């Protein structure tokens, strides 16, 4: 298999299957019918691996990567399924920090081409069964499976995990999951299964009660991680990671009850070596020191509120590069923008990317200093030109903005 053959195979996958990350709501296929058919076609590999299921609006990626790092430090072989990818498709499926083998991806896509005509999966369903099969073939000790979108009708919900966690429920993807926090919490709670302990990182009592009620209905232990007291740190530097660390610690305690051998040292080192052990980037990722350049994939109101709050705590003038997708409520973001900043707006180069000229009236009303660019890279080069050593650059607003930035500049940096 050549690099060109691999790329052609992945391109085929993108073209054949509707992809929510690129195409938005029209690509979303709720329900487990397709993934059930897919799993049956491949002899149900998800039933042959031990899974840990992690959902939530914000923090599920960080939580799953921190937990993977801790378990790797304890000597276990860990499969990790996250989405979306930032640079390369194989980032979605990892074992002990190593991206999925390209040869496996290529060969698996050839098998997908032979599917019966009555199975019409989405892109995410394709990648989900690919992850299950890869983890089964590689005989991982445990597979940490991150929910794609929502929970109840997400294709990952076909698994019967040994343990589940929900970091929180906040407003995001309202066009699919519901317009209220209660409706979204109901969807997130859909991963709670009978007699399988669930960890909650939710602080809002109203949402927490929805999770607890679902756990009671399923005769399931509900563990509230928010009561955990800890001063442990992680190499994932966002202030918001303290909440995710509590969820990880609760997960570790439950795993110990299932006879996993995890020491305090494993936990401490695992939390401090997430990037080294899993390769996880994108959350408060320090790209450079001169000038200080931070990337963060937060893209909804709750996530951006936390990130912008942390930016405001840094006593530097800021050059902030932002871009959004079409289903985001930009009005809410305008009220959160950090002070003492220059803004650079760009359209992510995907179908769902929103042209800043479409919301320029909001930028004018916000009375901020801004410029609009044709690409994320053009925005970055302008920010880099204008930022002094005493100032900083921030890149965010969308996974796709951060992905574009890293794809171009990590390569150049290396």
C-alpha positions in Angstrom: 0.0 0.0 0.0 1.4 3.4 -1.0 0.6 6.7 0.7 -1.5 7.6 -2.4 -3.5 4.4 -2.1 -4.1 5.1 1.5 -5.2 8.6 0.9 -7.5 7.5 -2.0 -9.1 5.0 0.3 -9.8 7.5 3.0 -11.0 10.0 0.4 -13.5 7.3 -0.7 -14.7 6.9 2.8 -15.3 10.7 3.1 -17.2 10.7 -0.2 -19.2 7.5 0.3 -20.5 8.2 3.8 -22.2 11.4 5.0 -19.9 13.0 7.6 -21.4 15.2 10.3 -18.1 17.0 11.0 -18.1 18.2 7.4 -21.8 18.2 6.3 -23.6 18.9 9.5 -27.1 17.9 10.5 -28.0 16.2 7.1 -25.2 13.7 7.8 -26.4 12.8 11.3 -28.1 9.3 11.4 -29.5 8.9 14.9 -30.3 5.4 16.2 -28.5 2.0 16.4 -30.0 0.2 13.4 -27.1 0.9 11.0 -24.3 0.3 13.6 -26.1 -3.0 14.6 -26.1 -4.2 11.1 -22.4 -3.2 10.7 -21.4 -4.9 13.9 -23.3 -8.1 12.9 -21.5 -8.0 9.5 -18.2 -8.0 11.3 -19.2 -10.6 13.9 -19.7 -8.1 16.7 -16.2 -7.2 17.8 -17.5 -4.7 20.4 -18.8 -7.7 22.4 -15.3 -9.1 22.6 -13.5 -6.1 24.2 -13.9 -4.5 27.6 -15.1 -0.9 27.0 -15.3 2.2 29.1 -17.8 4.7 27.8 -17.3 8.4 28.2 -19.9 11.1 27.2 -20.7 14.7 27.9 -20.8 18.0 26.1 -17.4 19.3 27.1 -14.4 17.5 28.6 -15.0 14.0 27.3 -12.0 14.0 25.1 -9.7 15.3 27.8 -11.2 12.8 30.3 -10.8 9.8 28.0 -7.2 10.7 27.2 -6.2 11.3 30.9 -7.8 8.0 31.8 -5.9 6.2 29.0 -2.7 7.7 30.2 -3.2 6.6 33.7 -4.1 3.0 32.6 -1.0 2.9 30.4 1.1 3.9 33.3 -0.4 1.0 35.2 0.8 -1.3 32.4 -2.4 -1.9 30.5 -2.8 -1.8 26.7 -5.4 0.8 26.0 -7.5 1.4 22.9 -8.8 5.0 22.6 -11.5 6.1 20.2 -11.9 9.9 20.0 -13.4 12.3 17.4 -13.0 14.3 15.4 -9.4 14.1 14.2 -7.4 17.3 13.9 -4.8 16.4 11.3 -4.9 12.7 10.2 -7.8 10.3 10.1 -5.8 7.7 12.1 -5.8 10.0 15.2 -9.4 8.8 15.9 -8.2 5.2 16.7 -5.2 4.8 19.0 -3.5 2.1 21.0 -1.2 3.3 23.8 -0.8 6.6 22.0 0.0 5.2 18.6 -2.3 6.1 15.7 -4.2 3.3 14.0 -2.1 1.5 11.4 -2.6 2.9 8.0 -2.4 -0.6 6.4 -5.3 -1.7 8.6 -7.4 1.4 7.7 -6.7 0.7 4.0 -7.6 -3.0 4.2 -10.7 -2.3 6.3 -12.0 0.2 3.9 -11.8 -2.5 1.2 -14.0 -4.7 3.3 -16.5 -1.8 3.7 -16.8 -1.6 0.0 -18.3 -5.1 0.0 -21.1 -4.2 2.5 -24.7 -5.3 1.5 -26.7 -2.6 -0.1 -29.2 -2.4 2.8 -26.5 -1.1 5.1 -26.0 2.6 4.5 -23.8 3.8 7.3 -22.7 7.3 8.2 -19.0 8.2 8.3 -19.0 8.0 12.1 -20.6 4.6 12.0 -17.9 3.4 9.6 -15.2 4.7 11.9 -16.9 3.3 15.0 -16.9 -0.3 13.7 -13.4 0.2 12.4 -12.3 1.1 16.0 -14.1 -1.9 17.5 -12.4 -4.3 15.0 -9.0 -2.8 15.4 -9.1 -3.0 19.2 -10.3 -6.6 19.0 -7.6 -7.6 16.6 -4.9 -6.0 18.7 -6.3 -7.6 21.9 -6.3 -4.4 23.9 -6.9 -4.8 27.7 -9.5 -2.0 27.6 -11.0 0.3 25.0 -12.0 3.8 26.0 -14.9 4.9 23.8 -15.8 8.5 23.5 -19.4 9.3 22.5 -19.6 11.1 19.2 -22.7 13.2 19.6 -25.4 13.1 22.3 -25.4 9.6 23.7 -28.8 7.8 23.6 -28.8 7.5 19.8 -25.1 7.7 19.2 -23.6 4.7 17.4 -21.1 4.1 20.3 -24.1 3.3 22.5 -24.2 -0.2 21.0 -21.5 -1.2 23.5 -22.1 -2.7 26.9 -19.3 -1.1 28.9 -17.8 -2.1 32.3 -18.1 1.5 33.4 -19.5 4.8 32.1 -19.0 8.5 32.7 -20.8 11.7 31.7 -18.7 14.8 32.2 -21.6 17.3 31.9 -24.5 18.4 29.8 -24.4 21.9 28.3 -26.0 23.7 25.4 -24.5 22.5 22.1 -25.9 20.9 18.9 -29.3 22.2 19.8 -30.5 21.6 16.2 -30.1 17.9 16.9 -30.2 17.2 20.6 -32.8 19.7 21.8 -33.2 23.4 22.6 -33.1 23.1 26.4 -30.5 21.8 28.9 -33.0 19.3 30.1 -33.5 17.8 26.6 -29.7 17.6 26.1 -29.2 16.0 29.5 -31.8 13.4 28.6 -29.8 12.5 25.5 -26.5 12.3 27.4 -28.1 10.1 30.1 -28.9 7.6 27.3 -25.6 5.9 27.8 -26.5 4.9 31.4 -27.1 1.2 31.3 -28.6 -1.3 33.8 -26.2 -2.4 36.6 -23.2 -0.5 35.1 -21.9 2.2 37.4 -21.9 5.7 36.0 -19.7 8.6 37.0 -21.0 12.2 36.8 -18.9 15.4 36.6 -22.0 17.6 36.4 -22.2 20.5 38.8 -25.7 21.8 37.9 -28.2 20.2 40.3 -31.0 20.3 37.7 -28.9 18.3 35.2 -27.4 16.1 37.9 -30.9 15.1 39.0 -31.7 13.9 35.4 -28.6 11.7 35.4 -29.5 10.4 38.9 -33.1 9.6 37.9 -31.9 7.6 34.9 -29.4 5.7 37.0 -32.2 4.8 39.5 -34.4 3.6 36.6 -31.5 1.4 35.4 -30.7 0.1 38.9 -27.3 1.6 38.5 -24.8 3.1 41.0 -24.5 6.9 40.5 -21.1 8.4 41.6 -20.9 12.1 41.9 -17.3 13.1 41.1 -17.8 16.8 42.0 -17.3 15.9 45.7 -13.8 14.6 45.2 -11.1 16.7 46.7 -7.7 16.7 44.9 -4.8 18.9 44.2 -3.4 16.6 41.4 -2.4 18.4 38.3 -2.1 17.4 34.6 0.0 18.4 31.7 -3.2 19.4 30.0 -3.1 23.0 31.2 -6.6 24.5 30.9 -8.1 25.5 34.2 -11.2 23.6 33.3 -9.1 20.3 33.5 -9.6 20.3 37.3 -13.2 19.2 36.8 -12.1 16.5 34.3 -9.4 15.2 36.7 -12.2 14.6 39.3 -14.0 12.4 36.8 -10.8 10.5 36.1 -10.2 9.9 39.8 -13.7 8.6 40.3 -13.3 6.3 37.3 -10.0 5.0 38.7 -11.6 4.2 42.0 -14.3 2.2 40.3 -11.8 0.4 38.2 -9.9 -0.6 41.3 -13.1 -2.2 42.6 -13.1 -4.3 39.4 -9.7 -5.6 40.4 -7.5 -3.4 38.2 -4.1 -2.7 39.8 -3.6 1.1 39.6 -1.3 2.8 42.1 -1.3 6.4 43.3 2.0 6.8 41.4 0.3 5.5 38.2 -2.4 8.2 38.6 0.0 11.0 39.3 2.3 10.2 36.5 -0.5 9.4 34.1 -2.1 12.8 34.6 1.2 14.5 34.1 2.1 12.5 30.9 -1.1 12.7 28.9 0.5 14.3 25.9 3.5 11.9 26.0 1.3 8.8 26.5 -1.6 9.6 24.1 -0.5 12.3 21.8 -3.6 14.3 22.7 -3.4 17.9 21.5 -6.0 20.7 21.0 -7.0 21.6 24.5 -5.0 24.6 25.8 -2.2 23.3 23.7 0.9 25.5 23.9 2.2 25.7 20.3 5.0 28.1 20.9 6.6 30.4 23.6 7.8 33.2 21.3 5.3 34.6 21.1 3.1 32.5 23.5 0.7 30.8 21.2 -2.2 28.7 22.6 -4.7 26.5 20.7 -8.0 25.3 22.1 -10.8 23.5 20.4 -13.6 24.7 22.7 -16.5 25.6 20.4 -19.7 26.0 22.4 -20.7 28.8 24.8 -19.8 26.9 28.0 -16.4 25.8 26.7 -15.5 29.2 25.2 -16.6 30.9 28.4 -14.0 28.9 30.4 -11.3 29.3 27.8 -11.9 33.1 27.4 -11.9 33.4 31.2 -8.5 31.9 31.4 -7.3 34.1 28.6 -8.5 37.2 30.5 -6.4 36.0 33.5 -3.2 36.3 31.4 -1.8 39.9 31.6 -0.8 40.1 27.9 -2.3 41.8 24.9 -3.9 39.1 22.8 -4.2 38.4 19.1 -7.1 36.1 18.8 -7.8 34.0 15.7 -11.4 32.6 15.6 -13.6 30.7 13.1 -16.9 29.0 13.5 -19.2 26.5 11.8 -22.6 27.3 10.6 -24.7 25.8 13.4 -23.0 27.8 16.2 -24.8 30.7 17.9 -22.3 33.5 17.4 -24.3 36.1 19.2 -23.5 34.2 22.5 -19.8 34.2 21.7 -19.7 38.0 21.0 -20.6 38.7 24.6 -17.7 36.5 25.9 -14.8 37.9 23.8 -11.7 38.8 25.9 -10.8 42.4 26.4 -7.5 44.0 25.4 -7.4 42.0 22.1 -7.1 42.2 18.4 -9.3 39.7 16.5 -8.7 37.8 13.3 -11.7 36.0 11.9 -11.5 33.3 9.2 -13.8 30.7 7.7 -12.9 27.0 8.4 -12.2 25.3 5.1 -15.1 22.8 5.3 -18.7 22.9 4.0 -20.0 23.8 7.4 -17.5 26.7 7.8 -19.2 30.1 8.3 -17.9 33.1 6.4 -17.1 35.9 8.8 -18.7 38.4 6.4 -22.0 36.7 7.2 -21.8 37.9 10.8 -19.8 41.0 10.4 -22.7 43.1 11.6 -22.2 41.4 15.0 -18.5 42.2 15.0 -19.3 45.9 14.3 -21.9 45.9 17.1 -19.3 44.4 19.5 -17.0 47.4 18.9 -13.9 45.2 18.7 -10.8 45.6 16.6 -11.0 43.0 13.9 -10.0 41.9 10.5 -11.4 39.2 8.2 -9.2 36.7 6.3 -9.8 34.1 3.6 -8.1 31.4 5.5 -7.0 30.4 9.0 -3.3 30.4 7.9 -3.6 34.0 6.5 -5.1 35.1 9.8 -2.3 33.4 11.7 0.5 34.9 9.6 -1.0 38.3 10.1 -1.3 37.8 13.9 2.2 36.5 14.0 3.4 39.6 12.1 1.7 42.0 14.5 2.3 40.2 17.8 5.3 41.3 19.9 7.2 39.0 22.2 5.4 40.4 25.1 2.0 39.6 23.5 0.2 36.3 22.8 -1.7 34.5 20.0 -4.8 32.4 20.6 -6.3 30.0 17.9 -9.7 28.6 18.4 -13.5 28.7 18.0 -13.7 25.3 16.2 -12.0 21.9 16.0 -11.5 22.7 12.3 -9.7 26.0 12.9 -7.3 24.4 15.3 -6.9 21.4 12.9 -6.1 23.6 9.9 -3.6 25.6 12.0 -1.8 22.6 13.3 -1.8 20.7 10.1 0.0 23.5 8.4 2.2 24.8 11.2 3.2 21.7 13.2 4.6 20.3 9.9 6.5 23.5 9.3 7.7 23.6 12.9 9.0 20.0 12.7 
